Amino acid sequence: MPELQPGSTVHGRDMPPAQFDLDWTTISNITTTSYITGTPSVGVTFTAPSSGRVLVAIGCGIRNNAATTERAIVTFAILEDNIDGVVHTAVDGASGVMSQGVPLSQDFTYMGSLKMVSDLTPGKGYLCQVYYRSTAGAGTVDISSRDVSVIPLT
């Protein structure tokens, strides 16, 4: 992808606006072991900058509400155009946030994760969607919030 050199004139198409979405809906006793978007879904559409690179920041409040080793994982995927588009960046738990496997308290822990995504097609539209799942399906993990930010990079 082309680099913006020091002293270059930056045009609007080079750096489209950052995008953000947030939902505070509590999702309790999660049993799904496959990644899902949940209701309501949390995601943003964005236009890839000239560099083809963006910084994706996700955050969430998660907890284990019982003495089990079950964990909640919150992560993201990037799809071309919309929810039915071709997957550009697959769902990957290593790019997300994972709860602890034991209940230290009944309080939610709020965490975040950053990942640079590259090889996007400049000027193309994408959807960055938040996904979550349980590691064991026992229904002892909860999510209190989910958010995503997509920030264009030079």
Summary of the structure (lengths in Angstrom):
residues: 154
radius of gyration: 16.9
end to end distance: 10.0
largest distance: 56.7
contacts: 488
relative contact order: 0.38
helix: 2%
strand: 44%
